Amino acid sequence: MSRGKKITIRTLLDMKAKGEKIAMLTAYDYQMALLEDQAGIEIILIGDSLGMVVLGYENTLPVTVEEVIHHLKAVTRAKPRALVVGDLPFMSYQASMEDAVRNAGRMVKEGGAEAVKLEGGRRMGPVIKAIRDADIPVMGHIGLTPQSVHQFGGYRVQGKDPKGAEQLCDDAKFLEDVGCFSVVLEGIPWRLAEKITGSVSIPTIGIGAGIHCDGQVLVVNDMLGMLDEAAPRFVKRYAETGRVIVDAVSEYVRDIKEGRFPDLDHSYSDEKR
Ligand code: KIV
């Protein structure tokens, strides 16, 4: 089945120019990548959120390049139509430019990523430039950047005060100028996101940043309602998959205990047909 024309960074820039909204989700494995692609997702992010939703870490900080690459490989085996973006985890690009280029290169060469994402604005300029010079497209990420959780003193909405808002406007413009093909705006007031979106020619992808961004991203496990946990305000649960799974597994357990599974329909017979 043809899944349509491959999405590239060009497609996304054209979509912004035409005012077409961009749909992005995280995925961490082969099957989810196939399903998302079938549903028409345009960007798949192998986010460092995998640390929390797949690996059970408390935050994104322990995630390693190897872990991201492992999940990237699973996703790229699905050969998605969507653009595949690999997230550079904490400390894979901050210590030196050499680290940054090497690790971004590994995402592409070993994992099959078509672009990388990293967190931070103007201060990340030299690193972004070095990765771009290696011909690797970069997606920026500003606002409530989870890798800065300790610096922020928790997961707090950013850009609520005039100085913070100005800084974010400056960062977004800077990321465009330094060659990012897109920028994620996370956890900022919607009016500020609207202003930033109107001031740059690259697509803004919002998460907790309101309706006026050029596109939206969510963590797939959150929007599918996998865990029965309180989610941040910006998460819309499109399904209660966790409940569906618990109900199905409970029925399986009951069927085994009460001798209903496997019945003859699910057993092999020695009769010749
Ligand atoms: O790691 C992640 O999943 C992310 C997005 C939700 C933007 O960075």
Boltz pocket constraint, residues with backbone or C-beta under 6 A from the ligand:
constraints:
  - pocket:
      binder: B
      contacts: [[A, 26], [A, 45], [A, 46], [A, 47], [A, 48], [A, 49], [A, 50], [A, 87], [A, 184], [A, 186], [A, 207], [A, 217], [A, 218], [A, 219]]
      max_distance: 6.0
